[in-house]
């Protein structure tokens, strides 16, 4: 036995003793149900053969210099520590016999492992996109160790999901999707996957939260669980106690890289729709409304006479989008879409994306305090991953100092040719330009900045600083606490900002 293995063995024995003591105390003091539901073992036994490991490999260009020979970061006590210690300590120096010839960086093969699960006995597997991204070769490893080459059916980067297919060499076990909308907080769930490349592992926990938005994508709606999820669990299933897949384990939040009880799974309601489209089309065909939306804050709700604050505020309408001919305008607040309540912008983004392209739907909006219904025929959302190059900056020419007027903590000026050139404002943008912001004002806190253009005040167009001051004074007389501004940047992108008038 090597010194490293001996040390690892001692650590495991000590850890085992500590765990045994803890369990003994718990059994004596706690009721039987503290162990969790008795059905976990039955569920695991029923579905374990449908859970697979995903092995990928790719050729990457080796970078010369100091990054070669760096030992990978492993969790303390990992059984792979000894292997990597021996490998890196005994590795020959570049240029030596059997080592890297001439010290030149050579392309190398890299391997990674994740998890997945079979949803069709014909050989259809669901996993995460990041598990198989950029892979040259993908293999599915069955629970009994059988390794089979797999092909990519399609991916959806926005939900981090992928579908694979392979030819079975023997009858398969497939799992069914459950209804993630029926999950309750505190309900027991089971995660099965391939953590740290150790093979099929079963962990259990509860649903800690639902509908989590952790800013990973436009359709965030994660299930949060404290069932242990670690590196390698990505793409694996999250089961309810009926053995149905209610989520796909996707990511964790952890300062250590290991589970601290904050795991997140894509809900099955989202997964089912994505998988169906990837199998049918090889791509996602999402609905498109053609609007830019933002949050309805309490101040904005007060300005628009909406109680309580809810819905998605339309900040801009695409001239070529479906919303334009339906009569939807900036300043409208969408509160219901196709019969479904819209509580916030994320709700609208998700329900629009999930609606079939070409479907005519009713969109309920609030405009100037009144509800109206508009009929919209949805278009198709086109993904555009191309990054547009920024236009070359032109040298500013000396310009005459503009005449400004102060209001709402802002220095305001009428748009002129010189100001358009100085702040790069498109000719299509109309309104009053901000030339200065008081750092202690509400406007600064709301991130208004020099070069922004105020297009509307209280949903009325303005063309001069005097117009703004007149509107603000009138709102004060009317007892309003805030004023709603429609603000544009130089490119014409609009947003609403509510400022205090007191």
N, C-alpha and C positions, 0 to 999 in steps of 0.2 A: 504494500500500500504506500503510495507517495505521501510526502508531507502535506501536500494540498488536500488530498482526499482524506487523510487522517484528521486534519483540522476541520474540514467540512463535516465529517462524521461526528466529531465532538460537538460541533455547533448544533447539529440536528438532534443529538441525544439530549443536550441541555434544553433545547426548545421543546422537545417531546415531553420532558419531565415537567416543564412549566405548564404546558397545555393540559397534561393529565391532572395536575393539581387543580387548575382552574375549573375543569369540567367536573371533577369530583365535588368541589364546593358548590357548583351551580346545580348539580343534580340533587344535592341534599336540600338546597334552599329554595329552588324554583319549581313551579308546577310543571307537569309533563308537556303542556302545550307550548312552553317556551322553546322547545326544540324545533318548532315549525310543524307544518302539516305532514301527516303520514303519507300522503299521496306522491311526494316528490320522487321517491325511488321508482314507483310504478310508471310515472310519466317519463322519467329518464330512460327506463328500460324500453319503453314503447317507441321512443323517437330517436334514440342515440344513433341508430344505423342510417338515419337520414341526414345526419350532420357530418360534413366532410371538412377535411383540411384543404386549403388552396395553396399550392406551391407554384411560385413563379420564378423565372430567371430572365435576366437581360444582360446584354453586353454593354459596358460603359467604358468610356475613355478614361484611362488612368491619368491622374494629374501628377505631374512631377513635383519633386520637392518634399516638403515636410509632412504631407498628409499620408504618405504611405507608411504602412507598418503601425498605424495607430490602433490600439486595442479597442474593440467595441465596448460601449458602456453596458454593464450587466447589473442586474439587481443583486444586492448583497446576499451571499449564500447560494448563488445560482450554481447548479450542478455543471454548468459549462465553463465556470471560472478556470478550473484546472486545465481543461482542453486548450483554452485560449492562452493561458499562462505558458504552457509548454510550446505552443505554436509560435508565439511572438518572441519568447526568449531564445529558441533554437533556430529561428529563421536566419538564413544566411545573408550576409551583407551584400548589397548590390555589387555586381562585378565579380563576386567570388564564384568558385566552381559550384554549379547547380543553382546559383542565385540569379538575379536579374542581370542579363547580359548587357555589359557596358553601362549599366545604371540607367538605361532608357525606360521611360514609363510605357508599360504595355497594356493594351485593352484587357479587361478582366470580366469574368462572369460574376454577377451578384445574384443571390437568391433571397427570397423572402417567403414568409408563411403567414397565412391568415385563415379565415374560416368561411364556411358557406353552408347551404342546406338545399336538399333536393325537394323541389315542389312538383315534379312530374316524373313518373317512372320511365318516361322516354329518355331521361337524362338531362333535365333542365335544373340548373343550379342558380341560386341567388346569392350574391355576395356584395361587398362594398366596391365602388369604383377604385378607391385608393389602394385596395389590395392588389388589383391587377393592372393598375395604370402603368403604361410604358413597357409592359412585359413582352419579351420575345417569345416566351413559351409559358403556357399555363397547364398545370396538371391538377387533377382532382384526386385526393387520397382518401379512400374509403375507410370506414372504421376498422375494417379487418386488415388494413395495410395495402390493399390493392391500389395501384397507381395508374391513372388513365389520362391520356392527353385530352385537353378540353379546348373548345373554340369559343371565341367571344361572339355573343349574339348582339349585344348593344350595351351602352352605358348612358347614365344620366348624371352629369357632373353636379347639377344643382341639388340633387338629393343624395349624391354619393352612392348610387346603386348601380349594379351591373348584373347582367344575366349571361350565363355560360351554358354550353351544351356539350355532352360527351356521349359516346356510344357505350351502353352498358355491356358488361361481359357476363352478367348474371342478373336475376330479378332484383329490383331496387325497392327500398322503402321510401315513400314520399310523405311529406307533412302538409297539413292544410293551414290556411290562414284563419285566424280568429278576428273578432271585431274589436279593434283597439279603442273605439269610442266607448265601449262598455267597461273598460278598466276603471277600477276604483282606487283611490288613494289607500295605501295599506294592503292592497291585494298581493298575494304571493305570486312571484314569477321565477322562472328558472332560465339561466343562461348556460348554453353549451357551446364550447368552442375549443380553440387551440392556443391557449395562453403560453407565451414564451416558448413556443414550438414543442410543448410537452405532450401534445396529442389531446384527444377528446377529454375535456374536463367539465364537470357539472358544478355550478354554483347556484345558490338560491338567495332570494331577498324579496323585498317588497317594492311596489310602485311608490316612489317617493314624491313624484309630481308628474303632471301632464302638461302638454302644450308649452313646453319650454322653448323659449327663443334665446339662443346663445350666440346669435350673430354669425352663424356659420354659412348661411345661405338665405336666399329670398323666401324660402318656404319652410323655415324652421318651425318644427312642431313636435319636438322630441319628447319621448317618455324618459323620465329620470328614474333610475333604480339604484338601490344599494347592493344588488347582487354583484359579486366581484367580477369586474370586467378589466382585463389587462391587455397588454400588447399581444397581438395574435388572435384575440377574440373578435377583432373587426370582421364584420360580414356574417357572424354567427347569429343564430336565432335566439329570440327571447320568447319563452313559452308561458302560457297560462297553465293552470292545473288541469285543464282538459286536454293538454298536449297540442294546443293550437299555437301557431306562430302569431304573436301580437306585436313583434317589433324586430328590427335588425340592429344588433349591437354595433355601434359605429364609432364612438369616441368616448374619452374620459377627460375629466379635469383633474389634474394631479400635479403637485410640485415635485413629486419624486419619480414619476413615470409608472408607478404602480397604483393599484386601486385604493382609493381612500373613501369609497362609497358614493362617488359621483360619476355614474355611468349614464350614457345617453343612447337611446335606440330610436331609429326611424319607425314611426307607428305603422302598423300593418295596413291601415286605411290608405296611407300614402303609397306604401310598397306595392299593393295590389294593382293600383292604377298604372304605376310606372312599369311594373313587370309585364302587364298585359300589352302595353303599347310597345315595349321593347321586343316582345315576342312577335307581335303582329307587324310592326313597321321597322324594327331595328333602330328606332329613334323616338324621341318624345315629340308629340304634336299637341302643344298647349294652347289654350284659349288666350285671346288677346283683346283687351278693351281699348287700349290706345290712350291711356291717361297716366299722368304722373301724380302720385298721391302723397300725402303726409298726415301726421298725427293731428287729431283734433284735441288741442290742449284745453284746459279750463278757460283760459283767457280767450282763445279763439272761439270756443263754444259760446261764451258770453257775448262776444262781438256779433256772432251770427244768430243769436237768440235760440240756441239749441240747449235743451235741458233733458237729461244729463249729457255731459260730453261723451260723444260716441261717433262711430262711423269713420270714413276715410275722406279726407278733404282733397278735392281735385285741385291740384296746383297748376296743371297744364294739360292741354288736350292736343294730341297728335293730329295734324292737319289731314293725314292720310289714314287715320285710325277709325274704327267702328263707332267710337263715342261721338265723333264730330257730327255726322249726319243725323244722329239720334238727338242732337240738341243739348248734350251735356257740356257744361261750361266751367271754367275756373271759378272757384268759389262755391260750387255745389258740393254737398256732403253726401256720399253714398252710405245709406244705412241698411239697405237690403239688396241682395243680388240673387236672382233666380229663386226667390222664396226663402233664402237663407239670411239670417241677421248678420250684419257686418259691425262688429264692435270696434275694430281698429284696422289700420292699413294691412297688416299681415293677414287678417281674415279675408279681405278682398283679394289680395294677391293669390292666396291659396285656392279660393273658390273659383276665381276666373281661370287659373291654370288648369284646374280639374274639370272644367266644363268643355264639352265637345266643340271643336271648331265648326263654325257654321250654324250653331244653334241660336235661335232667337230667344232672348231672355228679357224678363222685366227687371229694370233697375230702378229702385226707389231712391230718390234724392231729396234733400232738404235745400230749398233755395229761398233765401230771404225769409226764413222762418216757416215756410209752407212745404208740405210734402207733395212731390210730383212723381209720376211713374213714366219712365222712358223705355221704349223697346229698342234693344240693341241686338244686332246679329254679329256674333263674335268672329273675329279674324283669327289668324294663326300667329303665335309669337315666334319670331325668328331670332335664333341665337346669333349674336354677333360678337365673336371673340377677338376680332381684329382691333388692334390698338391704333388709333389715328395719331399720326405724327403732329406735334404742335407746330403751328405756323411760326416762321422765323420772326423774331422780334425786330421791329423797325425802330430806328432812332427817333426819339421824341424831338419835335421841333419846339422852340420857344413859343409859348402862347400867352395871350393876355390873361391876367388873373380874373376869374369869373366873379360876378357879383353874387354873394351868398346871403341866405337868410337862415336864421336858427329856428328849429322847432323839434320837439321830442328828443332833445340832446343831439341833434344832427345839424350839420352845415349843409344846406341844400342850394342847388343852383339849377337853372334851366339848361337843358341839354343844348350844346352848341357844337359846331363842327370841330372846334379845337378840343372840347372835352371828349367828344367821341373818339378822336384820334388818340388823345392822351391815355384814356382808360380802355381803349379797344372795344368800344360799344358798337354793336351792329346797327345798321341803319333801320332795321325793322323794329328795334326796341324804342318805345316811346315812354316818356315820363319825366321825372325829376331826379337828377343825379345827386348822390351823396358825396360831398367833397371832404367831409370831416365827421368824426364821431367822438363825442365826449366819453372818455374812458370810464367814468363813474355812472354813466346813464344806463337805463334799461335797454336801450338800443345796442350798447356794447355787449351787455350780458346775453342778448339774443343773437349776437354774432353778425350784426349788420356792419358793413365795412365800406371804406372809401371805394368808389367805383360801382357800387350797387345802384340800381335805378328803381325808384318807387313808381309803380305803374298805376296803382289804384289805392285810394284811401276810403275805407268803409264801402268797398265795392263800387266806387265811382272813380272814373279816370281823372287823372290830374296832369297838368301840363306846365305848372310853374310852382315855385316855392310858396307863392301867395295862395294858391289853391289849397295846398296842404295845410297851411296855417289857418285858413278860413274853415276848413273841414274839422280840424282839431278843436278849434274854439267852439264850434257849434256842438260837437260831441260833449264837451265839458258842460255846456249849458244844459244839455239834455240829460245830464247826470250819468253818462257812461263812464265806466272805470278804465276801459281800454279801447284802443283803436286797431282795426285790422288793416294791415298793409299788404298789398300784393307787390312783391319785390322780384326784380329780374337781375341776373348777372349779365355780363357783356355778350354772352352767347344767346341770350333770350330764354334761358331756363328760369322758370318761375317758382316761387315759394311764398307761402303766407307767413306773416310774422305779426303777432299781437303785442302792442306796446302800451304801457300804462300812460294815461293822460293826466293823472293826478300829480 
